[in-house]
Amino acid sequence: MKDRFKPIICLLMIPVLIVSVTGCNIFDFASDAELTPVEKAEEAIRDHDYVTAKEEFSDVIYLEDPANPTVLVIETNDSMVLYTYAKAALLESGITLMEILDIAQMEDEDPNDLNNPILAKIDQKYEDDPAAINAWYQQNRQIQQVLQLIATGMTVGEFENDDIALDLTVSSMMSFMLGIRDTNQDGFINEDDFNLLFLLTNVEDIDAYALEGLYEAFTEDPESVNEFIDFIDSSAENSAEGIALLLGDDQAEYVDQINENIDIAKEFIGTYKYGDGIDNDKDGKIDEEPFDGIDNDGDGLIDEDTQSFLI
């Protein structure tokens, strides 16, 4: 029997592995240790006034568009400022470590349910408290952006890339998992988005989750499919970078395995690119599928390698 793996599952299980075997940094909310000389922000954080803490940096970190709370303009390379902002954003979101673990755990996976179990948990939590889910999503997108600057060596100051490896990994994965539900990428998970399914399928002896519902979600603007897929790709890459930083050279083989799974997942999701002039599904044809919500070639995938016009 050939070994099979589920690259999307491997990708989504990373938070369980990382959080379970390591300590936490900004995700270890119980610590009162001072991490930065930015006294006003730290004082606000101690007073649980996280909005004020973030506002202390409003001259150098602010929203690109106030209508979209996920995209920041960052005009500082001070790692202490960036880290303290990330800390305030994480605490403002209200998410706890136990909730992160609860979302990422898959022990309750129903073998008869082909939909992705992590997304099912997110959907249930959204039904219970949509405001909380949006807060988690928006703040983790901000955290991911500021920590990415530290991880890539674009900052000066006390914090370096290995100091924020865990935080970057978890924030990237939370952004990824929650961002799948923000199909129009406007920074909000709401009724304007379409609830895509990630259905278990088998392609060339590989078990993976296939997207279903792209046509319904992007009928009015099919080119937005590519923006959505690019978001998934960038979040996966950020997660991979965080893992590499966290585990280091001593566990290079394990890092390579994770990165391989992430690359496979990205390549598989990339088969759904719209009208990009590339043979995404590697069947010898380019952009041959009509974008119509139908499995036209009978390969088990719907709207993969689609044409740049509606049929």
ABEGO torsion letter per residue (X at the ends): XBBBBBAAAAAAAAAAAAAAABBBBAABAABABBABABAAAAAAAAAGBAAAAAAAAAAABBBABAABAABBBBABABAAAAAAAAAAAAAAAGBBAAAAAAAABAAABBAABABBAAAAAAAAAAAABAAAAAAAAAAAAAAAAAAAAAAAGABBEABBAAAAAAAAAAAAAAAAAAAAABAAGAGBBBAABBBBBBBBBBBGGBBBBBBBGAAAAAAABAAAAAAAAAAAAAAAAAAAAAAAAAAEAAAAAAAAAAAAAAAAAAAAAAAABBGAGBBAAGAGBBGABBBAGBBAAGAGBBGBGBBABBX
